[in-house]
């Protein structure tokens, strides 16, 4: 049972763990790609600006400088001309303009140059990645640029393709170029330190979070297994206890049934013996009696208050002085008591009863909580005792005055005598 639950919950936790790792990887990848795209876009913006400047130059058929200190480009045809004032003008074509701008704008974070795999000026020969990039753009005519990150140097190398436009044919038609052909490219190198810092931090964060998640997953699996194992043990103990409780309950039900049958038999015996039953709760002073007890005093159930006070109020004043000490002694010594006293019935007459009882319940400290016992109507016996006592007194007087007298009697009266 534990194995089934464990494998099920472990599978759920593992799926959550995998999704969490995928989320971390995706989030990290997006962050890296965002930084990567930002740097590439920056290089592309530089490329577009340089290309637009070149197109401006080509649109106006090159530009010319009258700077007397400017040396003409030896690789250009008709690299100089004279104006109407016979002043020398130096020709600056788009390629040479690009080289001059690159030298002027070069910085620590960005530098660019014009490159080609078939340059007129050997200084523009493409090398390394830029050569490979131009070859790629030559094959993939729909691509505008190529780039590559160099982690060791923390640089981004970008090459944008310069394809022949209509304005370019003025200078390059004689070389066999047509519109759309790749003439060369703009090589741009950007500082990518921030990108590689983000890449390093993101990887560290990814590995760290993955490691922590793996530890958490492992600990959770261990705790889950131990908890399920403990839960199974507790369940088994509870099941065992349930069985024991059920067996004990059945035993108690059986004993309770036996007790009820015993109480019923006892009640039948008490009812058959014409004896009144009473039960006294000492802590609450409640005094319960059965129907026979009420019958002895000609009472109805509703006329009794069910408290010990009701009994004491019915007790003959003379009897109070000698029966209560006996009951108190029986409670203290935990012995059975038997006393005779008179109780007032409904009509105000006293009925002689013989009370028997004992303590039937005590608390943990041994203090008595309940007394139970019986009342038996002994009024007839007491009446006979009075008659016998009177007869005994009478006979004693007769015998004292007439030693030779003969008396015949039964238990109730004198039947005959030789006394005249």
C-alpha positions as CSV (number, residue, x, y, z in Angstrom):
1,X,0.0,0.0,0.0
2,X,2.9,2.4,0.9
3,X,4.7,1.6,-2.3
4,X,1.6,2.4,-4.5
5,X,1.0,5.7,-2.7
6,X,4.7,6.5,-2.7
7,X,5.2,5.9,-6.4
8,X,2.1,7.9,-7.2
9,X,3.0,10.9,-5.1
10,X,6.7,10.7,-6.1
11,X,5.6,10.7,-9.8
12,X,3.5,13.9,-9.2
13,X,6.4,15.6,-7.3
14,X,8.8,14.5,-10.1
15,X,6.6,15.9,-12.8
16,X,6.3,19.2,-10.9
17,X,10.1,19.2,-10.5
18,X,10.6,18.6,-14.2
19,X,8.2,21.4,-15.1
20,X,10.0,23.7,-12.7
21,X,13.4,22.9,-14.3
22,X,11.9,23.4,-17.7
23,X,10.5,26.8,-16.5
24,X,13.9,27.8,-15.2
25,X,15.6,26.8,-18.4
26,X,13.0,28.5,-20.5
27,X,13.2,31.7,-18.4
28,X,17.0,31.7,-18.5
29,X,17.1,31.0,-22.3
30,X,14.7,33.9,-22.9
31,X,16.9,36.2,-20.8
32,X,20.0,35.2,-22.8
33,X,18.2,35.4,-26.1
34,X,16.9,38.8,-25.2
35,X,20.4,40.1,-24.5
36,X,21.7,38.3,-27.6
37,X,19.1,39.8,-29.8
38,X,19.7,43.3,-28.3
39,X,23.4,43.1,-29.2
40,X,22.7,41.8,-32.7
41,X,20.1,44.5,-33.3
42,X,22.6,47.1,-32.2
43,X,25.1,45.8,-34.7
44,X,22.5,45.8,-37.4
45,X,21.5,49.4,-36.7
46,X,25.2,50.4,-37.2
47,X,25.2,48.4,-40.4
48,X,22.1,50.1,-41.7
49,X,23.4,53.5,-40.9
50,X,26.7,52.9,-42.7
51,X,24.9,51.4,-45.7
52,X,22.6,54.4,-45.9
53,X,25.6,56.7,-45.8
54,X,27.2,54.7,-48.7
55,X,23.9,54.8,-50.7
56,X,23.9,58.6,-50.2
57,X,27.5,58.7,-51.6
58,X,26.6,56.4,-54.5
59,X,23.4,58.3,-55.3
60,X,25.3,61.5,-56.0
61,X,28.0,59.8,-58.1
62,X,30.7,59.9,-55.4
63,X,31.9,63.0,-53.5
64,X,35.0,65.1,-54.0
65,X,37.2,66.9,-51.5
66,X,39.4,69.9,-52.3
67,X,41.6,69.2,-49.3
68,X,45.1,69.8,-50.7
69,X,46.6,67.4,-48.0
70,X,44.4,64.5,-49.0
71,X,46.2,61.8,-51.0
72,X,44.1,60.3,-53.7
73,X,43.1,56.6,-53.4
74,X,45.4,54.7,-55.9
75,X,42.8,51.9,-56.3
76,X,40.2,54.3,-57.8
77,X,39.9,55.0,-61.5
78,X,39.9,58.7,-62.2
79,X,40.6,59.4,-58.6
80,X,41.0,63.2,-59.2
81,X,39.7,65.9,-61.4
82,X,40.1,69.7,-62.0
83,X,37.3,72.2,-61.3
84,X,36.8,75.3,-63.5
85,X,39.4,77.1,-61.4
86,X,41.9,74.3,-62.1
87,X,41.8,73.2,-58.5
88,X,42.4,69.6,-57.8
89,X,39.4,67.6,-56.4
90,X,40.0,64.2,-54.8
91,X,37.4,61.5,-55.5
92,X,35.9,59.7,-52.4
93,X,33.8,56.7,-53.4
94,X,31.5,54.8,-50.9
95,X,34.2,52.2,-50.1
96,X,36.9,54.8,-49.3
97,X,34.4,56.9,-47.3
98,X,33.5,53.8,-45.3
99,X,37.1,53.2,-44.5
100,X,37.7,56.8,-43.4
101,X,34.5,56.7,-41.2
102,X,35.7,53.5,-39.6
103,X,39.0,55.1,-38.7
104,X,37.3,58.2,-37.4
105,X,34.5,56.4,-35.3
106,X,36.6,53.4,-33.9
107,X,36.2,53.0,-30.1
108,X,36.7,50.4,-27.4
109,X,33.1,49.2,-27.7
110,X,32.6,49.3,-31.5
111,X,34.7,49.3,-34.6
112,X,33.8,48.5,-38.2
113,X,35.5,48.2,-41.6
114,X,34.6,47.4,-45.2
115,X,35.6,43.9,-46.3
116,X,35.4,41.7,-49.3
117,X,36.5,38.3,-50.5
118,X,37.5,39.9,-53.9
119,X,38.7,43.4,-52.9
120,X,40.3,45.9,-55.2
121,X,42.2,47.3,-52.2
122,X,44.1,44.5,-50.5
123,X,43.5,46.2,-47.1
124,X,39.8,45.3,-47.5
125,X,40.5,41.6,-47.7
126,X,38.0,39.6,-45.4
127,X,39.6,37.2,-42.9
128,X,38.4,34.6,-40.4
129,X,34.7,34.8,-39.6
130,X,34.1,37.8,-41.9
131,X,35.4,35.7,-44.8
132,X,33.1,32.8,-43.8
133,X,30.2,35.2,-43.2
134,X,30.5,36.6,-46.8
135,X,30.7,33.1,-48.2
136,X,27.5,32.3,-46.3
137,X,25.8,35.4,-47.6
138,X,26.9,34.6,-51.1
139,X,25.1,31.3,-50.9
140,X,22.1,32.5,-48.9
141,X,21.0,35.4,-51.0
142,X,17.9,36.1,-48.9
143,X,20.1,36.7,-45.8
144,X,21.2,40.3,-45.1
145,X,23.8,39.6,-42.4
146,X,25.6,36.9,-40.4
147,X,27.1,37.0,-36.9
148,X,29.0,35.0,-34.3
149,X,29.8,35.4,-30.6
150,X,33.3,34.8,-29.4
151,X,33.3,33.9,-25.7
152,X,37.0,34.0,-25.2
153,X,37.3,37.5,-26.5
154,X,33.9,38.6,-25.3
155,X,33.1,40.0,-28.8
156,X,30.3,39.9,-31.3
157,X,31.5,39.8,-34.9
158,X,28.8,40.9,-37.4
159,X,29.0,41.2,-41.2
160,X,26.3,42.8,-43.2
161,X,26.2,42.1,-46.9
162,X,26.6,44.9,-49.4
163,X,24.7,43.9,-52.5
164,X,25.0,45.8,-55.8
165,X,22.3,48.4,-56.3
166,X,21.5,50.3,-59.5
167,X,23.6,53.3,-58.3
168,X,26.6,51.0,-57.8
169,X,26.8,50.0,-61.4
170,X,28.3,53.3,-62.4
171,X,31.6,52.1,-60.8
172,X,31.3,48.4,-60.8
173,X,29.5,47.4,-64.0
174,X,32.9,47.0,-65.8
175,X,33.8,44.4,-63.2
176,X,30.9,42.2,-64.3
177,X,28.6,42.8,-61.3
178,X,24.8,42.9,-61.6
179,X,22.1,44.2,-59.4
180,X,21.8,41.9,-56.3
181,X,25.3,40.5,-56.5
182,X,27.3,40.5,-53.3
183,X,30.1,43.0,-53.6
184,X,31.4,42.8,-50.1
185,X,30.3,43.7,-46.6
186,X,30.5,45.8,-43.5
187,X,32.4,44.0,-40.7
188,X,31.3,45.2,-37.3
189,X,32.9,44.1,-34.0
190,X,31.0,45.0,-30.8
191,X,32.1,44.6,-27.1
192,X,29.9,41.7,-25.8
193,X,31.1,41.7,-22.2
194,X,27.7,42.5,-20.8
195,X,26.1,39.7,-22.8
196,X,28.6,37.1,-21.6
197,X,28.3,38.4,-18.0
198,X,24.5,37.9,-18.3
199,X,25.1,34.5,-19.9
200,X,27.4,33.5,-17.0
201,X,25.1,34.8,-14.3
202,X,22.1,33.2,-15.9
203,X,23.9,29.8,-16.1
204,X,25.1,30.0,-12.5
205,X,21.5,30.9,-11.4
206,X,20.1,28.1,-13.5
207,X,22.6,25.5,-12.1
208,X,22.1,26.8,-8.6
209,X,18.4,26.7,-8.7
210,X,18.5,23.3,-10.3
211,X,20.8,22.0,-7.6
212,X,18.6,23.4,-4.8
213,X,15.5,22.0,-6.5
214,X,17.2,18.7,-6.8
215,X,18.0,18.7,-3.1
216,X,14.5,19.8,-2.2
217,X,13.1,17.0,-4.5
218,X,15.4,14.4,-2.8
219,X,14.5,15.5,0.7
220,X,10.8,15.6,-0.1
221,X,10.9,12.1,-1.6
222,X,12.7,10.9,1.5
223,X,10.3,12.6,3.9
224,X,7.4,11.5,1.9
225,X,8.5,7.9,2.0
226,X,9.1,8.0,5.8
227,X,5.8,9.8,6.4
228,X,3.9,7.2,4.4
229,X,5.8,4.4,6.2
230,X,4.9,6.0,9.5
231,X,1.4,6.6,8.4
232,X,1.1,2.9,7.4
233,X,2.4,1.8,10.8
234,X,0.0,4.2,12.6
235,X,-2.8,2.8,10.4
236,X,-1.9,-0.8,11.3
237,X,-1.8,0.2,15.0
238,X,-5.2,1.9,14.7
239,X,-6.6,-1.1,12.9
240,X,-5.2,-3.3,15.6
241,X,-6.7,-1.0,18.3
242,X,-10.0,-0.9,16.5
243,X,-10.1,-4.7,16.5
244,X,-9.2,-4.8,20.2
245,X,-11.8,-2.1,20.9
246,X,-14.4,-3.9,18.9
247,X,-13.6,-7.1,20.7
248,X,-13.7,-5.3,24.0
249,X,-16.9,-3.6,23.1
250,X,-18.5,-6.9,22.2
251,X,-17.2,-8.3,25.5
252,X,-18.7,-5.2,27.3
253,X,-21.9,-5.6,25.4
254,X,-22.1,-9.2,26.5
255,X,-21.3,-8.2,30.1
256,X,-23.8,-5.4,29.9
257,X,-26.4,-7.9,28.6
258,X,-25.5,-10.2,31.4
259,X,-25.8,-7.4,33.9
260,X,-29.1,-6.3,32.5
261,X,-30.3,-9.9,32.8
262,X,-28.9,-10.0,36.3
263,X,-30.5,-6.7,37.2
264,X,-33.8,-8.0,35.8
265,X,-33.6,-11.1,37.9
266,X,-32.6,-9.1,40.9
267,X,-35.5,-6.8,40.3
268,X,-37.8,-9.8,40.0
269,X,-36.4,-11.2,43.2
270,X,-36.8,-7.9,45.0
271,X,-40.4,-7.5,43.6
272,X,-41.2,-11.1,44.5
273,X,-39.8,-10.8,48.0
274,X,-42.0,-7.8,48.7
275,X,-38.9,-5.7,49.6
276,X,-38.4,-2.0,48.8
277,X,-35.2,-1.0,47.0
278,X,-33.3,2.3,47.5
279,X,-30.2,4.0,46.1
280,X,-28.5,7.0,47.7
281,X,-26.1,9.2,45.7
282,X,-24.0,10.9,48.4
283,X,-22.5,13.6,46.2
284,X,-25.9,14.9,45.0
285,X,-28.2,13.6,47.9
286,X,-30.5,12.0,45.3
287,X,-32.5,9.2,46.7
288,X,-34.0,6.7,44.3
289,X,-36.7,4.1,45.4
290,X,-38.7,1.5,43.6
291,X,-42.4,1.1,43.5
292,X,-42.6,-1.3,46.4
293,X,-40.8,1.2,48.6
294,X,-43.5,3.8,47.7
295,X,-46.3,1.2,48.3
296,X,-45.1,0.7,51.9
297,X,-45.7,4.4,52.6
298,X,-48.8,4.6,50.5
299,X,-47.1,7.1,48.2
300,X,-47.3,7.9,44.5
301,X,-44.2,8.4,42.4
302,X,-44.8,12.2,42.0
303,X,-45.3,12.8,45.7
304,X,-41.7,12.0,46.6
305,X,-38.9,14.5,46.0
306,X,-36.2,11.9,45.3
307,X,-33.8,13.4,47.8
308,X,-32.4,12.2,51.1
309,X,-34.1,15.2,52.7
310,X,-37.5,13.6,52.0
311,X,-36.5,10.5,53.8
312,X,-35.1,12.3,56.8
313,X,-38.4,14.4,57.1
314,X,-40.3,11.1,57.3
315,X,-38.0,9.5,59.8
316,X,-39.4,9.2,63.4
317,X,-37.6,11.9,65.6
318,X,-36.6,9.2,68.2
319,X,-35.1,7.0,65.6
320,X,-32.8,9.7,64.1
321,X,-30.5,9.7,67.1
322,X,-29.5,6.0,66.8
323,X,-29.7,5.1,63.1
324,X,-27.6,7.9,61.6
325,X,-24.4,7.0,63.6
326,X,-24.8,3.4,62.5
327,X,-25.0,4.4,58.8
328,X,-22.0,6.8,59.2
329,X,-20.0,4.1,60.8
330,X,-20.8,1.6,58.1
331,X,-19.7,4.1,55.5
332,X,-16.4,4.8,57.2
333,X,-15.6,1.2,57.9
334,X,-17.0,0.0,54.6
335,X,-19.3,-2.6,56.2
336,X,-22.8,-3.7,55.8
337,X,-25.4,-2.1,58.1
338,X,-28.8,-3.2,59.3
339,X,-31.1,-0.9,61.2
340,X,-34.8,-0.7,62.2
341,X,-36.7,2.6,62.2
342,X,-40.1,4.2,61.6
343,X,-41.1,6.2,58.5
344,X,-44.2,8.3,58.2
345,X,-46.6,7.2,55.5
346,X,-49.0,9.3,53.4
347,X,-51.6,9.4,56.2
348,X,-49.2,10.5,58.9
349,X,-48.9,7.1,60.5
350,X,-45.5,5.4,61.1
351,X,-44.5,2.3,59.4
352,X,-41.7,0.1,60.9
353,X,-39.0,-0.8,58.3
354,X,-35.9,-2.9,58.4
355,X,-33.2,-1.1,56.4
356,X,-30.2,-3.1,55.0
357,X,-27.4,-1.6,52.9
358,X,-23.8,-0.9,52.1
359,X,-21.4,1.4,50.1
360,X,-21.5,0.2,46.5
361,X,-19.3,2.9,44.8
362,X,-16.2,4.9,45.9
363,X,-13.9,7.3,44.0
364,X,-10.1,6.8,43.5
365,X,-9.4,8.3,46.9
366,X,-11.8,5.9,48.6
367,X,-14.5,8.4,49.3
368,X,-18.0,6.9,49.3
369,X,-20.2,7.9,46.4
370,X,-23.3,5.6,46.5
371,X,-25.2,3.5,49.0
372,X,-27.7,0.9,48.1
373,X,-30.0,-1.4,50.0
374,X,-33.5,-2.6,50.8
375,X,-36.4,-1.7,53.1
376,X,-38.7,-4.3,54.4
377,X,-42.0,-3.6,56.1
378,X,-41.8,-5.1,59.7
379,X,-44.8,-3.4,61.2
380,X,-46.6,-6.8,61.8
381,X,-43.5,-8.2,63.4
382,X,-43.2,-5.2,65.6
383,X,-47.0,-5.5,66.5
384,X,-46.5,-9.2,67.5
385,X,-43.4,-8.3,69.5
386,X,-45.5,-5.8,71.5
387,X,-48.2,-8.4,72.1
388,X,-45.6,-11.0,73.1
389,X,-44.0,-8.5,75.5
390,X,-47.3,-7.7,77.0
391,X,-48.1,-11.4,77.4
392,X,-44.7,-12.1,78.9
393,X,-45.2,-9.3,81.4
394,X,-48.7,-10.7,82.3
395,X,-47.4,-14.2,82.7
396,X,-44.5,-13.0,84.8
397,X,-47.0,-11.3,87.1
398,X,-49.2,-14.5,87.2
399,X,-46.3,-16.8,87.9
400,X,-45.0,-14.5,90.6
401,X,-48.4,-14.5,92.4
402,X,-49.4,-18.1,91.6
403,X,-46.5,-20.4,91.4
404,X,-48.7,-23.5,90.7
405,X,-50.7,-21.9,87.8
406,X,-51.0,-23.7,84.5
407,X,-51.3,-21.6,81.3
408,X,-52.0,-22.8,77.8
409,X,-51.3,-20.2,74.9
410,X,-50.2,-19.8,71.3
411,X,-48.1,-17.1,69.8
412,X,-51.0,-14.5,69.9
413,X,-53.1,-15.2,73.0
414,X,-53.6,-17.2,76.2
415,X,-56.0,-20.1,75.5
416,X,-56.7,-21.4,79.0
417,X,-55.5,-21.3,82.6
418,X,-56.4,-23.1,85.9
419,X,-56.4,-19.8,87.7
420,X,-59.9,-18.7,88.8
